[in-house]
Amino acid sequence: HGSVFFDRLLFAIPIKSFSQIISNIFLPSIQTLSNIHVTMKNNNNNPNSLSTFFNARLQLSNLFSIIIFFGFGLCFGIILTFHLKNVSFNLQFTQLSISTDTNTDTDTDTNVVVSLSPPPPSRIKIGLEKYIHPTNVMHEMSDDELIWRASMVPKVSEYPYHRTPKVAFMFLTRGSVLLSPLWDMFFKGHDGLFSIYVHTSGLSSNWTEPKKESVFYGRRIPSKNVEWGKVSMVEAERRLLANALLDFSNQRFVLLSESCIPLFNFSTIYAYLINSKHSYIESYDLAGPVGRGRYSWKMHPKVKIHEWRKGSQWFEMNRDLAIEVISDKTYFPVFQDYCNGSCYADEHYLPTFVTLKFGELTSNRTLTFVDWAKGGPHPSRYTRYDVTREFLEKLRSKRSCEYNGRSNETCHLFARKFTPHALD
């Protein structure tokens, strides 16, 4: 502010006044010098004028003092001017910095206010455990997305973690698992050795969520309507397989219904399946209206009539075969297009496909006992009056079969159809 005042004071003096000031300072000095010169000249001619000469010299000394004083003042004024300007600049810069800091603080305060709003949801980190052992079976994938995801196979055969093989129990039901109390007893104490998947048909109201203590709690997969005898049955089976394949620990896959019961305890069935060298898909060539009579010539040439097979819907297979089944883009579309009505795709697709492509991998029999002796489109049903110890023992060892290349009396591990009253 001092420099501004000085500048204004300096430039406020009129040019004429400034000239007069300079004249008042320097003109007497110039006149004095002139007088001294004249006096010295006269002194040379007049020796008696010594005192006058000394007076002239004194005036000359005063002139030099005035000049020196003026020069000193001028320099001091210039230095003071630059100094005051520098002080003014620093003061303005400081004020600017303070103003900037104030604005920054204001912005910061504004940001603080903004940051009070709910923060964006953090991304959930998915580690290897959640990737190989998904705990939630519900998802929003379409069937195509699900099958594509489930058909992935790692190129590295060695597992980078300790892997305990599990058996996937897949229930294809109309609604709730009516015999769930029996299955809860069956699975009790064997956590980590099994997985459960339930596909329901019809309205979602047919499904009642079990209690949290039940092994069926939260195990219902995204389901679609299923019609008996239609290709939608096979689509539901593939949907179950694909969901079960998402868990890399599932090694064996068994299809069951809400009317199925186990014939042995869990340890026996688990050891039987895990140690088996084969899968269990029943397949045979049958003449007549319920065999080759269901074949559609529209399937030719993808499926020829001598390749047409029939078998039980209730299967068991290992992981490698399960991946091949859901990945089939050659034969299954043919069944979707031409196996309708009285074709009963659930009894013909798997027997035909597996026999054509992977016949050596299957033992060509089913592990689920069903009684068709009474004839008709449905097997015999069992109520509480049919369930006796003798009856169950008979189902366990009704016939002999081959297991891992050797004769074995244990041919069926499960049986159907049992009503809910059979629990009594």
Stockholm file with secondary structure:
# STOCKHOLM 1.0

chainA/1-424         HGSVFFDRLLFAIPIKSFSQIISNIFLPSIQTLSNIHVTMKNNNNNPNSLSTFFNARLQLSNLFSIIIFFGFGLCFGIILTFHLKNVSFNLQFTQLSISTDTNTDTDTDTNVVVSLSPPPPSRIKIGLEKYIHPTNVMHEMSDDELIWRASMVPKVSEYPYHRTPKVAFMFLTRGSVLLSPLWDMFFKGHDGLFSIYVHTSGLSSNWTEPKKESVFYGRRIPSKNVEWGKVSMVEAERRLLANALLDFSNQRFVLLSESCIPLFNFSTIYAYLINSKHSYIESYDLAGPVGRGRYSWKMHPKVKIHEWRKGSQWFEMNRDLAIEVISDKTYFPVFQDYCNGSCYADEHYLPTFVTLKFGELTSNRTLTFVDWAKGGPHPSRYTRYDVTREFLEKLRSKRSCEYNGRSNETCHLFARKFTPHALD
#=GR chainA/1-424 SS CHHHHHHHHHHHSCHHHHHHHHHHHHHHHHHHHHHHHHHHHHHHHCTTCHHHHHHHHHHHHHHHHHHHHHHHHHHHHHHHHHHHHHHHHHHHHHHHHHHHHHHHHHHHHHHHHHHTSCCCCCCCCCCHHHHHSCCCCCCCCCHHHHHHHHTCCCSCCSCSSCCCCEEEEEEEESSSCTTHHHHHHHHTTCTTSEEEEEEECSCGGGCCCCCTTSTTTTCBCCCCCCCTTSTHHHHHHHHHHHHHHTSTTEEEEEEEETTCEESSCHHHHHHHHHTCSSBBCCCBCCCSTTTGGGCCGGGTTTSCGGGCCBCCSCCEEEHHHHHHHHTCCSSHHHHHHHCCGGGCGGGTHHHHHHHHHHGGGBCSSCSEECCCTTCSSSCCCBCTTTCCHHHHHHHHTSSCEEETTEEESCCCSEECCBCGGGGC
#=GC SS_cons         CHHHHHHHHHHHSCHHHHHHHHHHHHHHHHHHHHHHHHHHHHHHHCTTCHHHHHHHHHHHHHHHHHHHHHHHHHHHHHHHHHHHHHHHHHHHHHHHHHHHHHHHHHHHHHHHHHHTSCCCCCCCCCCHHHHHSCCCCCCCCCHHHHHHHHTCCCSCCSCSSCCCCEEEEEEEESSSCTTHHHHHHHHTTCTTSEEEEEEECSCGGGCCCCCTTSTTTTCBCCCCCCCTTSTHHHHHHHHHHHHHHTSTTEEEEEEEETTCEESSCHHHHHHHHHTCSSBBCCCBCCCSTTTGGGCCGGGTTTSCGGGCCBCCSCCEEEHHHHHHHHTCCSSHHHHHHHCCGGGCGGGTHHHHHHHHHHGGGBCSSCSEECCCTTCSSSCCCBCTTTCCHHHHHHHHTSSCEEETTEEESCCCSEECCBCGGGGC
//
